Amino acid sequence: MTLDEQLYNALMTTRAMRRFTDEPVDDAVIEACLRAAVQAPSGGNIQPYQFVVVTEPALKARLGAIYLRAWQRYAPAVAAVTPPARDDAAQAGHDRSVKASDDLARAMGAVPALVLVLMPKIDMVVTDHAGPMDVGPTYASVYPAVQNFILACRAHGLGTVLTTVYRIYEDEVREVCMVPDRYEVVAMLPVGHPKGHWGIAPRRPATALTNWNRFGERRR
């Protein structure tokens, strides 16, 4: 397998990991993954992010408790509005996903490392004589770095998943890690050695989501 083939294979088989072993994660490996993260493109190369790597057990426990409380509020609210699955297989897949998310919520405080991704509360809209020009949200310059981090973790045999449910209680998360109010916490990524396996996750096919030239024009 060539290096290009290895890269494509990693892109196709990197999936959300929500269950981890107790094996520790070396700080140097996390630093290497963050070096990959900051190489992601950002608008005007502004790199509008900061990272907080949390490894102290007491801090992780506090963050884990906040996350679990958010999940226990969020999960039933989502379940109440989720339509019935189309068949038994789809229901089984949904149930597995919910169970994995619940397991993560209960174990979040014990994961080897938690990486918080911060973004300053800045407005990217500029104005000229014709009025405001909205060229997109700042998030567009942050999440590519998150994906680079996820892929770099995969290269080191580590698993992770982008989580945001803690944002229900984001002020408490900022307080735990002394994050200034001028920053949003836009992602929390648990990092550890996964119990699961890499593989192609079930997704809608690209052909079902791709329009050519005009919306609604498909190629089959």
Secondary structure, DSSP 8 states (H G I E B T S, - for coil): --HHHHHHHHHHH------B-S----HHHHHHHHHHHTTS--GGG----EEEEE--HHHHHHHHHHHHHHHHHHHHHHHHH----SSHHHHHHHHHHHHHHHHHHHHGGGSSEEEEEEEE-----EEETTEEE----GGGGTHHHHHHHHHHHHHTT-B---B-GGGGGHHHHHHHTT--TTEEEEEEEEEB-BSS---------GGGT---SSTT----
